[in-house]
Amino acid sequence: MYFSESIVLLQDAASDRDEALRRLAGEFVSRDLVLASFPDAVLDREQRYPTGLDLGDIAVAIPHTDAEHVRTDQLGFMSLQNPVTFRQMGDDTATAEVSLVIMLALHKTEDQIPMLQKLVELIQDRTSIDTLRTTTSPLEVVETFARAGLR
C-alpha cells in the first residue's frame, strides 16, 4: 500500500526546490513513516542525482533516497502553484520547471527500479498527468495512482 497514508499536497506555494522537498518529506516524518534523517537525505540525493523530468509542457520530479532512511513504503504527491527549478535527470546542466513532485520512500533498495518504471509509465500517460495537474481532490490523486497499479 503505497498510499496507506494519504500524503497529497495540492497547489502548494513552495518557492523553490528545497522548500518543496522539505515540505513533502516533512509529511513522511510527521507520520513516522521515515527516520528524521529522511528530508536531508532526499535533498542530498537530489543534489547528486537530479530527478527532474521535462515532459514538454510540464515537468515532474521523482525524488527519493536510500532505504536506510525509510520505515514504511509510501508515495507522496505535491502539485505546485508555481513551478520550481530542478536539475534534469541524466543532464547536470539542464533544468526543468517542475510543477508535480512524486516522492518515494521505499525500505527495500531493489524496489526502487520497478517503482520508477511504473511512475515513468504513469507520467507518460497524458490523461493521468492532466488529472494530477488540475485536480483539487486528494482522493482523485490516490485513484489516479491506483489506476496505474500504484496502490
C-alpha positions, -999 to +999 in steps of 0.1 A: +000+000+000+019+030-013-008+054-003-017+039+031-011+074+044-026+100+021+004+123+015-011+147-010-003+184-011-022+203-037-013+237-052+015+241-026+031+275-025+068+263-022+091+290-036+120+267-046+131+231-049+145+227-014+113+241+002+091+218-018+112+188-009+114+196+028+077+203+030+068+170+013+094+149+031+082+165+064+048+149+058+065+115+058+084+123+090+053+136+108+035+103+101+066+083+114+070+065+080+106+075+077+135+085+100+142+121+109+172+119+085+149+114+055+144+151+045+182+159+045+189+126+027+164+134+000+179+168-005+214+154-006+205+127-031+187+152-053+218+173-054+239+144-065+213+126-087+187+150-101+152+137-107+136+164-128+119+151-160+108+176-186+078+163-205+075+192-228+045+212-215+051+201-178+079+188-157+078+162-129+104+153-103+106+119-086+128+125-056+138+096-033+167+084-011+183+054+003+163+026+020+181+031+053+161+063+060+127+045+054+105+026+079+074+020+057+069+021+019+050+052+009+044+076-020+038+113-016+025+137-042+027+175-045+014+198-071+028+234-071+011+267-075+041+279-094+068+257-110+102+254-092+135+247-108+150+212-106+180+199-124+171+173-150+177+136-146+208+125-166+220+160-175+239+180-150+235+213-169+198+212-179+170+223-157+133+217-156+105+239-142+087+213-121+050+215-113+045+180-099+066+161-074+062+124-066+083+114-036+093+078-029+100+062+004+109+025-002+125+004+025+140-021+000+166-009-024+156-035-050+121-020-052+133+014-065+138+005-102+105-013-106+087+016-089+105+042-110+094+023-141+058+023-130+060+060-123+075+068-157+046+049-173+022+070-152+037+103-161+038+094-198+000+089-198-014+123-208-048+117-191-031+109-158-008+139-160-037+162-168-056+149-139-027+153-115-020+188-128-055+201-123-072+181-095-083+197-063-091+163-048-066+143-028-088+112-034-086+118-072-048+117-069-048+084-050-073+070-075-050+081-104-021+063-089-042+032-082-053+030-119-016+029-127-011+000-104+003+020-076-020+015-046 
